[in-house]
């Protein structure tokens, strides 16, 4: 069963939102005020660091004059292949599921 790379999904949605907002020459503050969220939330959504509720995506679509479908990346851009599927790593007494790429980066950071 294919898995969805949630990090890639939200990063790509954020990039689509950011590109559209910039093409319309709208500020993050303007969009935030119209949608009813903070400017920091808009920043985090655009970075892919904040998961966006469906109702917020619809509000963003209205403000950005696009359909909700246009805000979603292609399925093939977010489906993980077998090498990207999560595995378990342990740090001390904590266990976490991560992708092999994340594990590699963490191992580089902690030496």
Steps between C-alpha positions, in 0.01 A plus 500: 500500500652836403564753770458875474802709588322751723802729521516524121122544479491801731819650356354483148164643607687779676709575192188515282336742745812714526550520123137594440502761779814656357366498145196692626733735691322431829676520835489223755325742736228574245437130440506425873246775576262379227526135601483564875838359597825661612773616266728249672256225403517612137880491523492150649247375244716633217805322648306177539560513874132524591233252400213693352142406589276441201277797579807727507611368159159591360524851647849537352369382163235774503748773598754379243235462227572135430318171537590274792614242243760745369647516850574128510818350357493208260467166674827372355681792669402385849484119484798336669687218341624210709834667578321802649271305730546565867712294730542510876798665666573524870666784689553408862164380626300665218392329180392687187401402146697690235582469133845370410592851377403653835693229681807577288475872578454435872801270505709772337385753759572287804816352355 
